[in-house]
Structures are given as C-alpha cells and as structure tokens.
C-alpha cells in the first residue's frame, strides 16, 4: 500500500476525531517531510517497506539539522501515533515506531511570576479606555484561570457566566473554570466599558475584542502581555500565557485589585 494513500486515510481519521486546525496543519507538514525523506533518501513509497531503521535515520537527520530535543520529541509523537493507528488497523504487523529511541528532553525550570508581579501587571492597566480595561481583564483571566493563548482568543461572550467560564480547550475538550470574586469585579467593569464602546458597532461573538470589534490576534495578545511586564518592571521572566499558567498551577492567586 502506498504511504500516500494510508496517510490520507489517517488524516480523515484525525479530522473525525476532532483535532484542531492547528494540529491538523502540523500533522500535514510533518508527514509531508516524512514522505519526502522516505521517497528521496530511502527509496520507499510503500508502507510495508518502512522499517525501524528508516525511522531512526529520520530522527538522526532531524538532530543533524539542529532541531531541539523537545521539537524532535513532539514531531515523533505524531509519527508514533500514525504507526500505532496503522497497527490497530492491521496495515502493519508490528508497531516498530515505538522502538525508536529519542534523546531525553532537558528539564528546564521555569522562572515564574510572583504574586506581587501578577498584582503589579494587573494594576498597571486602568479603566480609562476600552483597550486599557480589556488588557487589564485579559491579564486577570490569564492569572486567575490559567487559560492558554488560544483559549483567551477564542473565548466566547456566552461562555463567560456569572461565577464560571466555559473553556473550549485543546482537542475541543471543554472544562469549567470558576471566577473568583476579585476577577468578577474586574470583568464587570470591563463588560460595562466594552458594551458602551461597541454600542453602535458590529462585533464578533468573542469576549475579548480588538478596537474594531474583531477577535484579537496572537500578536496582539503577545503585545498585551509584554506591555504588562514592561509597565510592572518585571525582568528576567518569559512574558507568555504559559508563564501565567505556571503561576496558576503552583499557587492560588489572591489579592490583586
């Protein structure tokens, strides 16, 4: 069986499983590179001709190209998932992909935010304008609920309820995050300012909007976080949603106003 045909079937399987567009894009890109390598470097076009030695050679190539260990592990996780599916579908007699040994990913200790830094970043924004209030609310939600960047950007107005937030996370999995009284106070003020600002404008259903009423971009969210760190004079810390998630995971955040 041609690798091309089996991969096409597998991608439909992944789509049916509800993988996100970003995940599907990453899978297509990786499998395209794998197919090219097998065809041009190993002379392989049939699934049955692939061996563990071919996959090991592919992993070594990635290392020689300078990819970080974490990137290689993430890449090979997709490949192993494909061959596991092939084995379950009885397209191959053995799941040899699981025999490929990869370099261990070095453990990096994240230099996380302190409670004082979180409070300073939140307080660095005011309620004097819609953009200020929006930035304040975003920083507050990141710290209080530990949402991912995609979850913040994709948060729908109808999913922000009185005492909780319905979050549509990775793999379209839903979860409930409870809103603290302090966060609720910030959101009430934000919503009042937002409704006044957009009262005569068409907007999307997103909870956090750009000044034009559209959803905010990844770059815009990144800039908000960096601006918060700059205003609060937070140094030597990675300004990203992941750092807020780390803070949320290791302690209960209270006391910002």
Residue, then its C-alpha position, 0 to 999 in steps of 0.5 A: x500500500x502506498x504511504x500516500x494513500x494510508x496517510x490520507x486515510x489517517x488524516x480523515x481519521x484525525x479530522x473525525x476525531x476532532x483535532x484542531x486546525x492547528x494540529x491538523x496543519x502540523x500533522x500535514x507538514x510533518x508527514x509531508x517531510x516524512x514522505x519526502x525523506x522516505x521517497x528521496x533518501x530511502x527509496x520507499x513509497x510503500x508502507x510495508x517497506x518502512x522499517x525501524x531503521x528508516x525511522x531512526x535515520x529520520x530522527x538522526x537527520x532531524x538532530x543533524x539539522x539542529x532541531x531541539x530535543x523537545x521539537x524532535x520529541x513532539x514531531x515523533x509523537x505524531x509519527x508514533x501515533x500514525x504507526x500505532x493507528x496503522x497497527x490497530x488497523x492491521x496495515x502493519x504487523x508490528x508497531x516498530x515506531x515505538x522502538x525508536x529511541x529519542x534523546x531525553x528532553x532537558x528539564x528546564x525550570x521555569x522562572x515564574x511570576x510572583x504574586x506581587x508581579x501578577x498584582x503589579x501587571x494587573x494594576x498597571x492597566x486602568x479603566x480609562x479606555x476600552x483597550x486599557x480595561x480589556x488588557x487589564x481583564x485579559x491579564x486577570x483571566x490569564x492569572x486567575x484561570x490559567x487559560x492558554x493563548x488560544x483559549x483567551x482568543x477564542x473565548x466566547x461572550x456566552x461562555x463567560x457566566x456569572x461565577x464560571x467560564x466555559x473553556x473550549x480547550x485543546x482537542x475541543x475538550x471543554x472544562x469549567x473554570x470558576x471566577x473568583x470574586x476579585x476577577x468578577x469585579x474586574x470583568x464587570x467593569x470591563x463588560x460595562x466599558x466594552x458594551x458602551x464602546x461597541x454600542x453602535x458597532x458590529x462585533x464578533x461573538x468573542x469576549x475579548x475584542x480588538x478596537x474594531x470589534x474583531x477577535x484579537x490576534x496572537x500578536x496582539x495578545x503577545x503585545x498585551x502581555x509584554x506591555x504588562x511586564x514592561x509597565x510592572x518592571x518585571x525582568x528576567x521572566x518569559x512574558x507568555x500565557x504559559x508563564x501565567x499558567x505556571x503561576x496558576x498551577x503552583x499557587x492560588x492567586x489572591x489579592x490583586x485589585 
